[in-house]
């Protein structure tokens, strides 16, 4: 009866605070054997309960242990091998033997340090890449839950907006920052004129392995949302969206002419200078305009002088003299 009660009490102390690498890989029977001879310095009494609390502090709540155990898929087996290598020899050494709590503290801390050193050398994984996609390769082992953490992102990525001019090309690359399986299939779908992620609004365009979708020459009928759906087997891994806005060529031409016209205006006798323009660019523009104005003025002056000169020559060649009024008007 006493042994059963001790076993249940020890089990509750070890598991209740939280799970850990120690709890994940070391069974309770071995822990009981390890802690059987734990003697408290104060009072010189044997206390299995205190031993389990010591294990909890050194392993369960040790951030170094938890971090070192964040390995990739399949390496949890290696974690168990490492922990067995540092704990089981202590189990055999301490079984049915009395040892002071200071001895336990020193030996268990050394075991934890050795576990951290060995586990840290195991392959790491890149982890999860937000904000979307089913990323099984990014799962890491979690000693707190004794299982692999999934990335838990939605399949649908945010819509990326692309603006193109009519008759120009458009390219969409279905790329993701995480590793994909080798057996992927890519399905491209299109929802005309709307910006959406609703599956029932899309129609399939093409299917295969090509993650690049290109439009050589866009027209207004290409405006809408494109969906890239990547499959592995029969399961969708990630869905990317691209919303294309096509600007008509006529509007583009009108807009550029308007921009040129606006830039040529000098309201209030002041030049229109953009805030980002450099000072030397403004001075060059001012010098060019002043030179143009001066040149134009000189040309007009020379033309005026030429007209006056020609008029004076005409008067010399055909003098009016002292004609009578009747002769002048040919009466």
LOVOVO-385374 format. One record per residue (C-alpha): residue number from 1; residue in three letters; x, y, z. Coordinates in Angstrom, 3 decimals, always signed. Layout:
N
R  NUM  ala  X  Y  Z
...
% end
This chain:
331
R  1  unk  +0.000  +0.000  +0.000
R  2  unk  +2.793  +2.398  +0.918
R  3  unk  +4.695  +1.611  -2.287
R  4  unk  +1.609  +2.265  -4.443
R  5  unk  +0.943  +5.561  -2.677
R  6  unk  +4.565  +6.610  -3.112
R  7  unk  +4.473  +5.673  -6.766
R  8  unk  +1.314  +7.744  -7.424
R  9  unk  +2.617  +10.709  -5.456
R  10  unk  +5.925  +10.662  -7.294
R  11  unk  +4.172  +10.340  -10.643
R  12  unk  +1.948  +13.326  -9.940
R  13  unk  +4.898  +15.474  -8.868
R  14  unk  +6.865  +14.594  -12.001
R  15  unk  +4.054  +15.036  -14.529
R  16  unk  +1.747  +17.706  -13.130
R  17  unk  +4.002  +20.762  -13.522
R  18  unk  +4.477  +20.184  -17.276
R  19  unk  +5.787  +17.587  -19.629
R  20  unk  +9.443  +17.655  -20.609
R  21  unk  +12.116  +15.711  -22.427
R  22  unk  +12.718  +13.745  -19.229
R  23  unk  +9.069  +12.725  -18.950
R  24  unk  +8.868  +12.074  -22.701
R  25  unk  +11.702  +9.544  -22.726
R  26  unk  +12.339  +8.197  -19.188
R  27  unk  +9.721  +5.862  -17.716
R  28  unk  +8.413  +6.262  -14.195
R  29  unk  +9.880  +2.972  -12.921
R  30  unk  +13.412  +4.107  -13.767
R  31  unk  +12.726  +7.451  -12.082
R  32  unk  +11.597  +5.676  -8.907
R  33  unk  +14.751  +3.584  -8.886
R  34  unk  +16.833  +6.719  -9.418
R  35  unk  +15.201  +8.626  -6.556
R  36  unk  +14.850  +5.744  -4.070
R  37  unk  +17.910  +6.681  -2.004
R  38  unk  +17.547  +10.504  -2.103
R  39  unk  +18.423  +11.767  +1.409
R  40  unk  +17.778  +15.347  +2.522
R  41  unk  +20.675  +17.047  +4.297
R  42  unk  +18.226  +18.857  +6.519
R  43  unk  +16.768  +16.208  +8.811
R  44  unk  +18.748  +13.372  +7.237
R  45  unk  +15.544  +11.769  +5.916
R  46  unk  +14.892  +9.980  +2.661
R  47  unk  +12.534  +11.887  +0.326
R  48  unk  +11.583  +10.599  -3.106
R  49  unk  +9.222  +13.541  -3.478
R  50  unk  +12.110  +16.023  -3.142
R  51  unk  +14.097  +14.079  -5.727
R  52  unk  +11.288  +14.314  -8.244
R  53  unk  +11.059  +18.053  -7.637
R  54  unk  +14.789  +18.290  -8.268
R  55  unk  +14.371  +16.412  -11.564
R  56  unk  +11.576  +18.790  -12.490
R  57  unk  +13.777  +21.848  -11.900
R  58  unk  +16.871  +20.483  -13.639
R  59  unk  +15.132  +18.968  -16.678
R  60  unk  +11.479  +19.988  -16.978
R  61  unk  +11.822  +23.750  -16.585
R  62  unk  +15.336  +24.044  -17.975
R  63  unk  +15.134  +26.253  -21.100
R  64  unk  +18.466  +24.902  -22.277
R  65  unk  +17.118  +21.346  -22.319
R  66  unk  +13.912  +22.373  -24.087
R  67  unk  +15.746  +24.398  -26.738
R  68  unk  +18.371  +21.714  -27.391
R  69  unk  +15.593  +19.205  -28.054
R  70  unk  +13.970  +21.256  -30.855
R  71  unk  +15.088  +18.899  -33.596
R  72  unk  +13.620  +17.964  -36.943
R  73  unk  +11.311  +15.147  -37.902
R  74  unk  +12.538  +11.701  -36.847
R  75  unk  +15.296  +12.856  -34.496
R  76  unk  +13.200  +12.378  -31.356
R  77  unk  +14.587  +8.828  -31.362
R  78  unk  +18.092  +10.271  -31.058
R  79  unk  +16.928  +12.443  -28.156
R  80  unk  +15.783  +9.345  -26.273
R  81  unk  +19.105  +7.635  -26.925
R  82  unk  +21.015  +10.646  -25.573
R  83  unk  +18.849  +10.945  -22.465
R  84  unk  +19.072  +7.218  -21.765
R  85  unk  +22.847  +7.479  -22.030
R  86  unk  +23.049  +10.142  -19.290
R  87  unk  +20.244  +8.912  -16.972
R  88  unk  +20.278  +5.099  -17.012
R  89  unk  +23.832  +4.783  -15.627
R  90  unk  +22.707  +6.934  -12.674
R  91  unk  +19.665  +4.696  -12.208
R  92  unk  +21.890  +1.638  -11.924
R  93  unk  +24.337  +3.428  -9.630
R  94  unk  +21.745  +4.931  -7.249
R  95  unk  +19.245  +2.050  -7.158
R  96  unk  +18.615  +0.924  -3.548
R  97  unk  +21.505  +3.084  -2.307
R  98  unk  +21.377  +6.141  -0.102
R  99  unk  +22.939  +9.355  -1.410
R  100  unk  +22.768  +12.888  -0.077
R  101  unk  +20.781  +15.534  -1.954
R  102  unk  +23.997  +17.407  -2.793
R  103  unk  +25.233  +14.354  -4.696
R  104  unk  +21.966  +14.167  -6.623
R  105  unk  +22.155  +17.873  -7.420
R  106  unk  +25.657  +17.622  -8.836
R  107  unk  +25.164  +14.402  -10.810
R  108  unk  +21.756  +15.360  -12.269
R  109  unk  +22.996  +18.806  -13.288
R  110  unk  +25.952  +17.192  -15.051
R  111  unk  +23.551  +14.813  -16.810
R  112  unk  +21.427  +17.768  -18.001
R  113  unk  +24.503  +19.627  -19.277
R  114  unk  +25.677  +16.538  -21.173
R  115  unk  +22.228  +16.128  -22.711
R  116  unk  +22.197  +19.765  -23.881
R  117  unk  +25.678  +19.432  -25.403
R  118  unk  +24.819  +16.239  -27.317
R  119  unk  +21.278  +17.215  -28.377
R  120  unk  +22.449  +20.593  -29.669
R  121  unk  +24.589  +18.797  -32.259
R  122  unk  +21.584  +17.114  -33.857
R  123  unk  +20.331  +18.592  -37.162
R  124  unk  +18.163  +21.665  -36.817
R  125  unk  +15.275  +22.533  -39.097
R  126  unk  +14.418  +25.876  -40.609
R  127  unk  +11.148  +26.012  -38.733
R  128  unk  +7.965  +27.667  -39.988
R  129  unk  +7.712  +30.424  -42.580
R  130  unk  +4.661  +32.635  -42.178
R  131  unk  +2.078  +33.467  -43.292
R  132  unk  +0.650  +30.467  -45.141
R  133  unk  +1.028  +26.882  -46.318
R  134  unk  +1.129  +23.397  -44.842
R  135  unk  +4.790  +23.013  -43.839
R  136  unk  +5.391  +19.511  -42.540
R  137  unk  +9.145  +19.804  -43.063
R  138  unk  +9.258  +22.794  -40.708
R  139  unk  +7.849  +20.915  -37.703
R  140  unk  +10.150  +20.762  -34.681
R  141  unk  +10.051  +18.501  -31.649
R  142  unk  +8.593  +20.079  -28.525
R  143  unk  +9.630  +18.576  -25.181
R  144  unk  +6.795  +20.382  -23.418
R  145  unk  +4.168  +18.468  -25.402
R  146  unk  +6.235  +15.381  -26.312
R  147  unk  +5.276  +15.794  -29.975
R  148  unk  +6.149  +17.721  -33.118
R  149  unk  +4.713  +21.204  -33.460
R  150  unk  +2.969  +21.871  -36.761
R  151  unk  +3.199  +25.328  -38.297
R  152  unk  -0.598  +25.766  -38.209
R  153  unk  -0.797  +28.374  -40.983
R  154  unk  -3.779  +28.722  -43.341
R  155  unk  -3.449  +27.251  -46.829
R  156  unk  -4.483  +30.531  -48.480
R  157  unk  -1.800  +33.205  -48.822
R  158  unk  -2.675  +36.929  -48.960
R  159  unk  -3.563  +38.295  -52.395
R  160  unk  -0.645  +39.948  -54.198
R  161  unk  -1.605  +42.853  -56.459
R  162  unk  +0.027  +43.353  -59.870
R  163  unk  -0.541  +46.332  -62.163
R  164  unk  +0.234  +46.034  -65.898
R  165  unk  -0.395  +48.126  -69.003
R  166  unk  -2.504  +46.773  -71.797
R  167  unk  -0.543  +44.800  -74.435
R  168  unk  +2.407  +44.333  -72.044
R  169  unk  +3.511  +40.983  -70.585
R  170  unk  +2.772  +39.617  -67.123
R  171  unk  +4.531  +36.821  -65.218
R  172  unk  +3.470  +35.115  -61.978
R  173  unk  +5.824  +32.799  -60.108
R  174  unk  +4.283  +30.390  -57.618
R  175  unk  +7.142  +30.497  -55.124
R  176  unk  +7.212  +29.729  -51.407
R  177  unk  +10.038  +30.132  -48.826
R  178  unk  +9.759  +26.560  -47.517
R  179  unk  +10.801  +23.241  -49.066
R  180  unk  +8.252  +21.430  -51.223
R  181  unk  +7.913  +17.655  -51.771
R  182  unk  +9.235  +16.130  -54.986
R  183  unk  +5.824  +14.940  -56.211
R  184  unk  +4.049  +18.294  -56.480
R  185  unk  +1.316  +19.169  -58.983
R  186  unk  +0.490  +22.793  -59.789
R  187  unk  -3.004  +23.899  -60.806
R  188  unk  -3.597  +27.449  -62.046
R  189  unk  -7.114  +28.901  -61.808
R  190  unk  -8.619  +32.245  -62.843
R  191  unk  -11.515  +34.384  -61.567
R  192  unk  -12.246  +37.055  -64.179
R  193  unk  -12.544  +40.723  -63.133
R  194  unk  -12.883  +40.082  -59.379
R  195  unk  -10.476  +40.126  -56.450
R  196  unk  -11.361  +37.012  -54.459
R  197  unk  -10.203  +33.886  -52.651
R  198  unk  -13.529  +32.061  -52.943
R  199  unk  -12.908  +28.696  -54.592
R  200  unk  -16.293  +28.554  -56.374
R  201  unk  -15.424  +31.672  -58.406
R  202  unk  -12.343  +30.137  -60.028
R  203  unk  -12.078  +28.165  -63.243
R  204  unk  -9.137  +25.875  -63.958
R  205  unk  -6.723  +27.207  -66.563
R  206  unk  -3.866  +24.716  -66.587
R  207  unk  -2.464  +21.793  -64.563
R  208  unk  +1.021  +20.288  -64.445
R  209  unk  +4.310  +20.962  -62.701
R  210  unk  +5.044  +24.454  -64.052
R  211  unk  +5.034  +27.042  -61.268
R  212  unk  +5.440  +29.925  -63.738
R  213  unk  +2.362  +31.364  -65.436
R  214  unk  +2.935  +34.047  -68.056
R  215  unk  +0.714  +36.210  -70.269
R  216  unk  +2.641  +37.453  -73.349
R  217  unk  +0.257  +40.330  -74.109
R  218  unk  -2.350  +41.418  -71.600
R  219  unk  -5.804  +42.744  -72.455
R  220  unk  -8.772  +43.788  -70.358
R  221  unk  -10.075  +40.214  -70.357
R  222  unk  -6.979  +39.147  -68.364
R  223  unk  -7.932  +41.347  -65.419
R  224  unk  -8.869  +39.347  -62.333
R  225  unk  -7.478  +36.966  -59.705
R  226  unk  -5.124  +34.089  -60.517
R  227  unk  -4.748  +31.203  -58.083
R  228  unk  -1.759  +28.861  -57.891
R  229  unk  -2.698  +25.686  -56.008
R  230  unk  +0.207  +23.338  -55.164
R  231  unk  -0.687  +19.718  -54.424
R  232  unk  +1.268  +16.776  -53.057
R  233  unk  -0.561  +13.531  -53.631
R  234  unk  -4.215  +14.411  -53.115
R  235  unk  -3.548  +17.116  -50.528
R  236  unk  -3.284  +20.849  -51.141
R  237  unk  -0.117  +22.316  -49.604
R  238  unk  -0.469  +26.029  -50.328
R  239  unk  -2.583  +28.398  -52.438
R  240  unk  -1.154  +31.668  -53.734
R  241  unk  -3.200  +34.509  -55.263
R  242  unk  -2.356  +37.278  -57.736
R  243  unk  -4.798  +40.050  -58.646
R  244  unk  -3.926  +41.659  -61.982
R  245  unk  -5.169  +45.143  -62.886
R  246  unk  -4.875  +45.981  -66.593
R  247  unk  -4.692  +49.690  -67.497
R  248  unk  -5.960  +50.438  -71.062
R  249  unk  -3.372  +51.850  -73.463
R  250  unk  -5.533  +54.914  -74.233
R  251  unk  -5.695  +55.829  -70.566
R  252  unk  -1.949  +55.382  -70.212
R  253  unk  -1.270  +57.704  -73.168
R  254  unk  -3.682  +60.338  -71.880
R  255  unk  -2.138  +60.160  -68.418
R  256  unk  +1.401  +60.653  -69.740
R  257  unk  +0.331  +63.638  -71.872
R  258  unk  -1.382  +65.142  -68.843
R  259  unk  +1.777  +64.675  -66.805
R  260  unk  +3.881  +66.421  -69.462
R  261  unk  +1.368  +69.256  -69.663
R  262  unk  +1.288  +69.676  -65.897
R  263  unk  +5.073  +69.756  -65.716
R  264  unk  +5.249  +72.439  -68.415
R  265  unk  +2.993  +74.865  -66.521
R  266  unk  +4.545  +77.716  -64.551
R  267  unk  +1.749  +78.935  -62.237
R  268  unk  +2.381  +82.322  -60.663
R  269  unk  +5.717  +82.542  -62.390
R  270  unk  +7.094  +79.724  -60.264
R  271  unk  +8.642  +76.504  -61.475
R  272  unk  +7.035  +73.207  -60.521
R  273  unk  +9.795  +71.345  -58.727
R  274  unk  +9.161  +67.935  -57.164
R  275  unk  +10.191  +67.581  -53.505
R  276  unk  +12.636  +64.842  -54.412
R  277  unk  +14.422  +66.902  -57.067
R  278  unk  +18.024  +67.728  -56.283
R  279  unk  +19.065  +71.442  -56.001
R  280  unk  +21.536  +71.192  -58.874
R  281  unk  +18.814  +69.742  -61.124
R  282  unk  +16.626  +72.759  -60.339
R  283  unk  +19.472  +75.178  -61.126
R  284  unk  +20.151  +73.440  -64.433
R  285  unk  +16.478  +73.706  -65.357
R  286  unk  +16.374  +77.404  -64.372
R  287  unk  +19.521  +78.141  -66.390
R  288  unk  +18.054  +76.341  -69.413
R  289  unk  +14.827  +78.333  -69.235
R  290  unk  +16.654  +81.648  -68.802
R  291  unk  +18.913  +80.853  -71.750
R  292  unk  +15.894  +79.961  -73.875
R  293  unk  +14.084  +83.164  -72.947
R  294  unk  +17.177  +85.300  -73.665
R  295  unk  +17.755  +83.597  -77.009
R  296  unk  +14.132  +84.110  -77.998
R  297  unk  +14.300  +87.796  -77.036
R  298  unk  +17.470  +88.327  -79.089
R  299  unk  +15.909  +86.617  -82.104
R  300  unk  +12.819  +88.834  -81.853
R  301  unk  +15.061  +91.915  -81.498
R  302  unk  +17.076  +91.031  -84.611
R  303  unk  +13.883  +90.394  -86.562
R  304  unk  +12.477  +93.771  -85.519
R  305  unk  +15.695  +95.558  -86.512
R  306  unk  +15.635  +93.781  -89.831
R  307  unk  +12.073  +94.910  -90.554
R  308  unk  +12.929  +98.529  -89.686
R  309  unk  +16.022  +98.416  -91.886
R  310  unk  +14.075  +97.075  -94.851
R  311  unk  +11.399  +99.770  -94.389
R  312  unk  +14.018  +102.537  -94.415
R  313  unk  +15.525  +101.221  -97.665
R  314  unk  +12.120  +101.234  -99.305
R  315  unk  +11.583  +104.893  -98.446
R  316  unk  +14.955  +105.864  -99.970
R  317  unk  +14.292  +104.040  -103.261
R  318  unk  +10.824  +105.647  -103.675
R  319  unk  +10.867  +109.221  -102.253
R  320  unk  +7.539  +110.931  -101.930
R  321  unk  +8.890  +114.459  -102.646
R  322  unk  +6.674  +117.541  -102.915
R  323  unk  +3.850  +116.056  -104.937
R  324  unk  +0.685  +118.041  -105.209
R  325  unk  -2.274  +116.619  -103.495
R  326  unk  -4.039  +116.017  -106.802
R  327  unk  -1.051  +114.155  -108.289
R  328  unk  -0.633  +112.067  -105.212
R  329  unk  -4.193  +110.875  -105.323
R  330  unk  -4.128  +110.654  -109.120
R  331  unk  -6.996  +113.079  -109.646
% end
